[in-house]
Amino acid sequence: MKKRAYISVFDKTNIIEYANKLIKAGYEIVSTGGTYDLLINNNIKATESANITGFRELIGGKVKSLHPKIFAGILANQKEREELIKDNYEPFDLVCVNLYPFESYKDKDVDIETLIKNIDIGGVALLRAGAKNYENVIVISDIKDYELDINNIDLKTRENLALKAFNRTSKYDFEIFTELNKKFNSDADKDSLNNHKAFYLNKIKDLRYGENPHQKAALYSYDKEVEYEFLNGKEFSYNNIIDATAALNIAAEFFDVNACVIIKHTNPCGAALGKTLMDAWQKALDCDPLSAFGGIVAFTKKVDLDIAKMLTSMFLEVIIAPDFTDEAVEELKKKKNLRVVKLLTPLDEYLKFTQKEIRFTPFGALLQEKDSKELDPDTFKTVTKEKPTAEMIEDMVFAFKIAKHLKSNAIVVAKDLRTLGLCGGQTSRVGSVEIALKRVCDSAKGAVLASDGFFPAVDNIEVAAQERIAGIIQPGGSIKDPDVIKLADKLGLVMVTTGIRHFKH
């Protein structure tokens, strides 16, 4: 008895060639709708599904393959096949299906009717049925698998094809859920967290290892990724990706000006804005040149030859920027292992990526909105008698934005739109203040100090005043606020509160 194949494809790329291949391998073809018409018009012998089921396509073609004679033939095992044949049912040995392109409407401004129309029902059912009965049925869900030798499909290949089909239908359902979730919740706050959440991970590639050599790691996609191009050096490591993300998160805060950020182990060791990009680089490096060794550097504008020469004069892991001059690239290539990355996604668009943050813990998955609340100087509240100058406000905004990206307790000392001292991740806020100011040495006079959280005691203010800090920006909200403000007034400091906390754990 001849083998039978059921073919129903939306994307008809190479289907004529594949059908001919099946016929040469001894298959009879059953098909329906546009696929059947295409095969017949190209002189390929095929049986229309309706001739087997005994009914025509219903409700505008929505129901074509959903029939016991089709699905019994796909789902039957070897023993059940014998019984089917006795009842004049014929089994299938191969199912070749691809689906309506629902994903093509992802993130598109289309009406709900268009989305519903492009939800495939029969195709998904056919793939699932074929994959479920993988021992007896070869299921083809990927055009690339047309290249397989149809006469030499072993059990392992059948298993892999079944997994691929289940993966295809799983992702398809995920995309439907995601888009309908947006539509059905369109009247709600778009940044809110509703009751239904799903994430779908596709492996992009394995990494050499994770944070440490004994840890396995891989990179997966789950939404949309930034676009970038390697101009030099090895591929990203696990730690490179984490650090590059930290660098870009800060750089994107200042996407429209000349800015430079230097990162070490996810923490900024220097950040600055400048009249030129070179100016920003030099000011950022001056903050902590020792810690910059082996660091990751992000720029907001095109890197030229002069900056490239500065970069190659020291050991760095990654340089990432929106663009590089040709001369800069040639200079940077002198460092064989230096990763030079051109960010193709504009930095202002980068800010819109990953608007949700997720962490997996033994207690469950934690999901939160990204900390993207804008800082508006017009909403500052000056709580001291002394008022900030325009220049001081600029430094305060700059420092507070940087503090958002340090681990709590975060302290940033800044002046002239550059960091002078930074500290985060300490167990006491006054400890962070002391460490940040120690790194400033004798440059704190007239500088501002930013804190990601309120001050729980007056000791922080005493330390800042001793080092001649001129202004402080902090969220406010402590029960000790009256004492803190009173001391700031006594010491002649400027203090503003934002009402915004930037804890980062």
C-alpha positions as CSV (number, residue, x, y, z in Angstrom):
1,M,0.0,0.0,0.0
2,K,1.2,3.5,-0.9
3,K,2.1,6.0,1.8
4,R,0.0,9.1,2.1
5,A,0.9,12.7,2.8
6,Y,-1.4,15.5,3.9
7,I,-0.2,18.9,2.7
8,S,-1.7,22.2,3.7
9,V,0.5,25.2,3.6
10,F,0.0,29.0,3.7
11,D,3.6,29.7,2.7
12,K,4.0,27.8,-0.5
13,T,7.7,28.4,-1.0
14,N,9.2,25.3,-2.6
15,I,6.1,23.2,-2.1
16,I,5.9,22.2,-5.7
17,E,9.4,20.8,-5.5
18,Y,8.7,19.1,-2.2
19,A,5.5,17.5,-3.5
20,N,7.3,16.1,-6.5
21,K,9.9,14.7,-4.1
22,L,7.2,12.9,-2.1
23,I,5.6,11.5,-5.2
24,K,9.0,10.1,-6.3
25,A,9.3,8.5,-2.9
26,G,6.0,6.7,-3.3
27,Y,3.6,9.0,-1.5
28,E,0.1,9.8,-2.5
29,I,-0.8,13.4,-1.7
30,V,-4.0,14.7,-0.1
31,S,-4.4,18.4,0.0
32,T,-7.0,21.2,0.2
33,G,-7.8,24.8,-0.6
34,G,-5.2,27.0,-2.3
35,T,-2.5,24.3,-1.8
36,Y,-4.5,21.8,-3.8
37,D,-5.2,24.3,-6.5
38,L,-1.5,25.1,-6.8
39,L,-0.5,21.4,-7.0
40,I,-3.1,20.6,-9.7
41,N,-2.2,23.7,-11.7
42,N,1.4,22.5,-11.7
43,N,0.5,19.0,-12.9
44,I,1.1,17.3,-9.6
45,K,-1.4,14.5,-8.9
46,A,-3.3,15.1,-5.6
47,T,-6.6,14.2,-4.0
48,E,-8.7,16.9,-2.6
49,S,-9.5,16.5,1.1
50,A,-13.3,16.9,0.3
51,N,-13.2,13.7,-1.8
52,I,-12.1,11.8,1.3
53,T,-14.3,13.5,4.0
54,G,-17.4,13.8,1.8
55,F,-18.0,17.4,2.6
56,R,-17.0,20.7,1.1
57,E,-15.2,23.5,2.8
58,L,-17.5,25.3,5.3
59,I,-18.0,28.8,6.5
60,G,-15.7,30.5,4.1
61,G,-13.0,27.9,4.3
62,K,-12.6,28.1,8.1
63,V,-13.4,24.3,8.2
64,K,-11.5,22.2,5.7
65,S,-9.4,19.5,7.4
66,L,-11.3,19.0,10.7
67,H,-12.9,15.6,10.1
68,P,-12.5,12.1,11.6
69,K,-11.3,10.6,8.3
70,I,-8.4,13.0,8.3
71,F,-7.5,13.0,12.0
72,A,-8.1,9.3,12.6
73,G,-5.7,8.7,9.7
74,I,-3.1,10.9,11.3
75,L,-3.5,9.8,15.0
76,A,-3.8,6.0,14.5
77,N,-0.9,3.7,15.7
78,Q,0.0,0.6,13.9
79,K,-2.6,-1.6,15.5
80,E,-5.3,1.0,15.0
81,R,-4.3,1.5,11.4
82,E,-5.3,-2.1,10.6
83,E,-8.8,-1.4,12.1
84,L,-9.1,1.8,10.1
85,I,-8.3,0.1,6.8
86,K,-11.1,-2.4,7.5
87,D,-13.5,0.5,7.9
88,N,-12.3,2.1,4.7
89,Y,-10.3,4.8,6.5
90,E,-6.8,5.3,5.2
91,P,-3.9,6.3,7.5
92,F,-1.4,9.1,6.8
93,D,2.3,8.8,7.0
94,L,3.4,12.4,6.7
95,V,1.8,15.8,7.5
96,C,3.3,18.9,6.0
97,V,1.7,22.1,7.3
98,N,2.6,25.8,7.9
99,L,0.3,28.3,9.5
100,Y,-1.5,31.6,8.8
101,P,1.1,34.3,9.5
102,F,-0.3,35.6,12.7
103,E,3.1,36.8,13.9
104,S,3.3,39.2,11.0
105,Y,0.7,41.3,12.9
106,K,2.8,41.5,16.0
107,D,3.0,45.1,17.4
108,K,1.1,46.3,14.4
109,D,-1.9,48.7,14.7
110,V,-4.5,46.4,13.3
111,D,-8.1,45.8,14.3
112,I,-9.2,42.8,16.3
113,E,-11.1,41.4,13.4
114,T,-7.8,41.1,11.4
115,L,-6.1,39.3,14.3
116,I,-9.0,36.9,14.7
117,K,-9.1,36.1,11.0
118,N,-5.4,35.1,11.0
119,I,-5.7,32.6,13.9
120,D,-5.1,29.2,12.3
121,I,-7.2,26.4,13.8
122,G,-6.9,23.4,11.4
123,G,-3.2,23.8,10.8
124,V,-2.4,23.8,14.5
125,A,-4.5,20.8,15.0
126,L,-2.9,18.9,12.1
127,L,0.6,19.7,13.4
128,R,-0.2,18.6,17.0
129,A,-1.8,15.4,15.7
130,G,1.1,14.5,13.5
131,A,3.6,15.4,16.3
132,K,1.7,13.3,18.9
133,N,1.9,10.3,16.6
134,Y,5.6,10.9,15.7
135,E,6.4,7.2,15.7
136,N,4.1,6.6,12.8
137,V,3.8,10.0,11.2
138,I,6.5,12.4,9.9
139,V,5.5,16.0,10.7
140,I,7.0,18.8,8.6
141,S,6.4,22.3,10.0
142,D,9.6,24.0,8.7
143,I,10.3,24.6,5.0
144,K,14.0,23.9,5.8
145,D,13.1,20.3,6.5
146,Y,12.0,19.8,2.9
147,E,15.7,19.0,2.3
148,L,15.6,15.9,4.5
149,D,16.0,12.5,2.8
150,I,12.4,11.3,3.0
151,N,13.5,7.7,2.7
152,N,15.8,7.8,5.6
153,I,13.9,9.3,8.5
154,D,14.9,7.5,11.7
155,L,13.2,7.6,15.1
156,K,15.5,10.4,16.4
157,T,14.7,12.6,13.4
158,R,11.0,11.9,13.9
159,E,11.4,13.0,17.6
160,N,13.2,16.2,16.6
161,L,10.5,17.0,14.0
162,A,7.8,16.4,16.5
163,L,9.5,18.7,19.0
164,K,9.9,21.4,16.3
165,A,6.2,21.1,15.5
166,F,5.2,21.4,19.2
167,N,7.5,24.3,19.5
168,R,5.9,26.0,16.5
169,T,2.4,25.6,17.8
170,S,3.4,26.6,21.3
171,K,5.0,29.8,20.1
172,Y,2.1,30.4,17.8
173,D,-0.3,30.3,20.7
174,F,2.0,32.5,22.7
175,E,1.9,35.2,20.0
176,I,-1.9,35.0,19.8
177,F,-2.1,35.3,23.6
178,T,0.3,38.3,23.6
179,E,-1.5,40.3,21.0
180,L,-5.0,39.6,22.2
181,N,-3.8,40.4,25.7
182,K,-2.8,43.8,24.4
183,K,-6.1,44.3,22.6
184,F,-8.3,43.2,25.4
185,N,-6.5,45.4,27.9
186,S,-6.1,48.4,25.6
187,D,-8.3,50.6,27.8
188,A,-6.2,49.9,30.9
189,D,-2.9,51.5,31.8
190,K,-0.5,50.1,29.3
191,D,2.3,49.9,31.9
192,S,0.2,48.1,34.4
193,L,0.7,44.4,35.3
194,N,-2.5,42.5,34.6
195,N,-3.3,39.0,35.7
196,H,-2.0,37.2,32.6
197,K,1.7,37.2,31.7
198,A,3.7,34.9,29.4
199,F,7.2,34.8,28.2
200,Y,8.6,32.7,25.3
201,L,12.3,32.0,25.1
202,N,14.1,31.1,21.8
203,K,17.7,30.2,22.1
204,I,19.9,32.5,20.1
205,K,23.2,30.8,20.9
206,D,25.2,29.0,23.6
207,L,27.8,31.1,25.4
208,R,31.3,29.9,26.4
209,Y,30.2,30.0,30.0
210,G,28.3,32.1,32.5
211,E,29.6,34.5,35.2
212,N,32.2,31.8,36.0
213,P,33.8,29.1,33.9
214,H,32.0,26.3,35.8
215,Q,28.5,27.7,34.9
216,K,26.8,26.9,31.6
217,A,25.0,29.7,29.9
218,A,23.1,30.6,26.8
219,L,21.5,33.7,25.2
220,Y,17.8,33.6,24.5
221,S,15.4,36.0,22.8
222,Y,12.1,36.8,24.5
223,D,10.7,39.9,22.9
224,K,12.7,42.0,20.6
225,E,16.4,42.6,20.9
226,V,18.6,45.6,20.1
227,E,20.3,45.5,16.7
228,Y,24.1,45.8,16.8
229,E,27.1,44.9,14.7
230,F,30.5,43.6,15.7
231,L,33.3,45.6,14.1
232,N,36.2,43.9,15.9
233,G,36.9,41.3,18.6
234,K,35.3,38.2,19.9
235,E,31.7,37.6,20.5
236,F,30.0,38.8,23.7
237,S,30.5,36.8,26.8
238,Y,27.9,36.4,29.5
239,N,29.5,39.2,31.6
240,N,30.0,41.4,28.6
241,I,26.3,41.3,27.9
242,I,25.4,42.2,31.5
243,D,28.0,45.0,31.6
244,A,27.1,46.4,28.1
245,T,23.5,46.5,29.2
246,A,24.4,48.5,32.3
247,A,26.5,50.9,30.2
248,L,23.8,51.5,27.6
249,N,21.1,51.9,30.3
250,I,23.0,54.9,31.6
251,A,24.1,56.3,28.2
252,A,20.6,56.2,26.9
253,E,19.6,58.6,29.7
254,F,21.7,61.2,27.9
255,F,21.0,60.1,24.3
256,D,20.8,63.6,22.8
257,V,24.1,65.0,24.2
258,N,27.8,64.0,24.2
259,A,28.1,61.4,27.0
260,C,30.5,58.7,28.1
261,V,30.0,55.9,30.6
262,I,32.6,53.6,31.9
263,I,31.3,50.4,33.6
264,K,33.1,47.8,35.8
265,H,31.1,44.8,37.0
266,T,27.8,46.5,36.2
267,N,28.7,49.6,38.2
268,P,29.6,53.0,36.7
269,C,33.2,54.0,37.7
270,G,32.9,57.2,35.6
271,A,30.2,59.1,33.7
272,A,30.2,62.5,32.2
273,L,28.6,64.9,29.7
274,G,30.9,67.1,27.6
275,K,31.0,69.9,25.0
276,T,32.6,67.3,22.8
277,L,32.7,63.5,23.0
278,M,36.4,63.7,23.8
279,D,35.6,66.0,26.6
280,A,33.0,63.6,28.0
281,W,35.5,60.7,27.7
282,Q,38.3,62.5,29.6
283,K,36.0,63.7,32.4
284,A,34.5,60.2,32.8
285,L,38.0,58.6,32.9
286,D,39.3,61.1,35.4
287,C,36.7,60.0,37.9
288,D,38.4,56.7,38.5
289,P,41.1,55.7,36.0
290,L,42.2,52.8,38.1
291,S,38.8,51.1,38.1
292,A,38.4,51.8,34.3
293,F,41.1,49.1,33.6
294,G,39.3,46.2,31.9
295,G,36.1,48.2,31.7
296,I,33.2,48.6,29.3
297,V,32.8,52.0,27.6
298,A,29.6,53.4,26.1
299,F,29.3,56.6,24.0
300,T,26.3,58.4,22.8
301,K,27.8,59.8,19.6
302,K,30.2,58.8,16.8
303,V,33.7,57.8,18.0
304,D,36.5,59.5,16.0
305,L,40.2,58.7,15.6
306,D,41.4,60.8,18.4
307,I,39.2,59.1,20.9
308,A,40.1,55.7,19.5
309,K,43.7,56.4,20.1
310,M,42.9,57.1,23.8
311,L,40.9,53.9,24.0
312,T,43.7,51.7,22.6
313,S,46.2,53.2,25.0
314,M,44.7,51.1,27.8
315,F,43.1,47.7,28.4
316,L,39.3,47.7,27.8
317,E,36.9,44.9,27.2
318,V,34.1,46.5,25.1
319,I,33.6,49.8,23.3
320,I,30.0,50.4,22.2
321,A,28.7,53.5,20.4
322,P,26.1,54.4,17.7
323,D,28.8,54.9,15.1
324,F,32.6,55.0,14.5
325,T,34.6,56.7,11.8
326,D,36.5,54.4,9.5
327,E,39.8,55.7,10.9
328,A,38.6,55.0,14.4
329,V,37.7,51.4,13.5
330,E,41.1,50.8,12.0
331,E,42.8,52.2,15.1
332,L,40.6,50.0,17.4
333,K,41.4,46.9,15.4
334,K,45.0,47.2,16.6
335,K,43.6,45.6,19.7
336,K,42.8,42.1,18.5
337,N,40.6,41.1,21.4
338,L,38.9,44.5,22.0
339,R,35.2,44.1,21.3
340,V,34.0,47.1,19.2
341,V,30.3,47.2,18.8
342,K,28.2,49.5,16.7
343,L,24.7,49.9,18.2
344,L,22.3,50.1,15.3
345,T,19.2,50.7,17.5
346,P,19.0,54.5,18.3
347,L,19.6,55.2,22.0
348,D,16.2,57.0,22.3
349,E,14.6,53.8,21.0
350,Y,16.7,51.7,23.3
351,L,15.0,53.3,26.2
352,K,11.7,51.7,25.2
353,F,13.2,48.1,25.3
354,T,12.4,45.7,28.2
355,Q,9.8,47.8,29.9
356,K,9.2,44.9,32.3
357,E,11.9,43.3,34.5
358,I,11.6,39.8,35.7
359,R,13.6,37.7,38.2
360,F,13.1,34.1,39.1
361,T,13.4,33.3,42.8
362,P,12.6,30.2,44.9
363,F,9.5,32.1,46.1
364,G,8.2,32.7,42.6
365,A,8.8,34.9,39.6
366,L,9.0,38.6,40.4
367,L,7.8,41.0,37.6
368,Q,7.9,44.7,37.8
369,E,7.8,47.8,35.6
370,K,11.1,49.2,34.5
371,D,12.3,52.1,36.7
372,S,11.8,54.7,34.0
373,K,10.1,57.6,35.8
374,E,11.3,60.8,34.4
375,L,13.0,63.4,36.6
376,D,11.4,66.8,36.2
377,P,13.3,69.7,37.8
378,D,10.0,71.7,37.9
379,T,8.7,69.2,40.5
380,F,11.7,69.5,42.8
381,K,11.0,70.8,46.2
382,T,13.7,72.9,47.7
383,V,13.4,72.2,51.5
384,T,16.3,74.5,52.7
385,K,16.6,78.2,52.9
386,E,19.5,78.2,50.4
387,K,18.2,77.8,46.8
388,P,20.1,75.9,44.0
389,T,21.6,77.8,41.1
390,A,20.7,76.7,37.5
391,E,24.1,75.0,37.2
392,M,23.6,73.2,40.5
393,I,20.2,71.9,39.3
394,E,21.8,70.5,36.1
395,D,24.4,68.7,38.2
396,M,21.7,67.4,40.5
397,V,19.6,66.0,37.7
398,F,22.7,64.4,36.2
399,A,23.8,62.8,39.5
400,F,20.4,61.6,40.4
401,K,20.0,59.8,37.0
402,I,23.4,58.1,37.6
403,A,22.4,57.1,41.1
404,K,19.4,55.2,39.7
405,H,21.8,52.7,38.1
406,L,23.9,51.9,41.1
407,K,23.1,49.3,43.7
408,S,21.5,50.7,46.8
409,N,22.6,52.3,49.0
410,A,23.7,54.5,46.0
411,I,25.6,57.8,46.4
412,V,26.9,59.9,43.5
413,V,29.0,63.0,43.9
414,A,29.1,65.2,40.8
415,K,30.2,68.6,39.5
416,D,30.2,70.2,36.1
417,L,28.2,67.3,34.7
418,R,30.7,64.6,35.6
419,T,30.9,62.1,38.4
420,L,33.6,62.7,41.0
421,G,32.9,59.8,43.3
422,L,30.4,56.9,43.3
423,C,29.5,54.2,45.7
424,G,26.7,51.6,45.9
425,G,25.9,48.3,47.4
426,Q,26.9,49.2,50.9
427,T,24.9,48.1,53.9
428,S,24.6,51.6,55.4
429,R,23.9,54.8,53.6
430,V,26.5,56.8,55.6
431,G,29.0,54.1,54.6
432,S,28.3,54.8,50.9
433,V,28.6,58.6,51.6
434,E,32.0,58.2,53.2
435,I,33.3,55.9,50.5
436,A,32.1,58.1,47.6
437,L,33.5,61.3,49.2
438,K,36.8,59.5,49.9
439,R,37.2,58.8,46.2
440,V,36.5,62.5,45.5
441,C,39.6,63.5,47.5
442,D,39.8,67.3,47.5
443,S,37.4,68.0,44.6
444,A,34.1,68.0,46.6
445,K,34.0,71.8,47.1
446,G,30.9,73.1,45.4
447,A,29.8,69.6,44.2
448,V,26.4,68.0,44.6
449,L,25.6,64.7,46.2
450,A,22.7,62.5,45.0
451,S,21.2,59.7,47.1
452,D,18.9,57.0,45.7
453,G,17.0,56.8,49.0
454,F,16.2,59.1,51.9
455,F,18.6,59.8,54.7
456,P,17.7,57.9,57.8
457,A,20.0,60.0,60.1
458,V,21.8,63.3,60.2
459,D,25.2,61.7,60.1
460,N,25.1,61.6,56.3
461,I,24.7,65.4,56.2
462,E,27.5,66.0,58.6
463,V,29.9,63.9,56.5
464,A,28.8,65.7,53.3
465,A,29.3,69.1,54.9
466,Q,32.7,68.2,56.2
467,E,33.8,67.5,52.6
468,R,32.3,70.9,51.5
469,I,29.4,69.5,49.4
470,A,27.2,72.4,48.3
471,G,24.0,70.7,47.4
472,I,22.1,67.5,48.1
473,I,19.4,65.8,46.0
474,Q,17.4,63.0,47.6
475,P,13.9,61.5,47.5
476,G,12.8,62.6,51.0
477,G,10.2,60.9,53.0
478,S,12.1,59.8,56.1
479,I,10.7,60.4,59.6
480,K,14.1,62.1,60.2
481,D,13.5,64.6,57.4
482,P,12.9,67.5,59.8
483,D,16.2,66.8,61.6
484,V,18.1,66.4,58.3
485,I,16.7,69.6,56.8
486,K,17.4,71.5,60.0
487,L,21.0,70.5,60.0
488,A,21.4,71.2,56.2
489,D,20.1,74.8,56.9
490,K,22.5,75.2,59.8
491,L,25.4,74.1,57.7
492,G,24.3,76.3,54.7
493,L,23.6,73.4,52.3
494,V,21.1,73.4,49.5
495,M,18.8,70.4,49.6
496,V,16.0,69.4,47.2
497,T,13.7,66.4,47.4
498,T,12.3,64.6,44.4
499,G,9.7,62.3,45.8
500,I,11.2,59.6,43.6
501,R,13.1,56.7,45.1
502,H,15.5,54.7,43.0
503,F,16.3,51.5,45.0
504,K,18.1,48.8,42.9
505,H,18.6,45.4,44.5
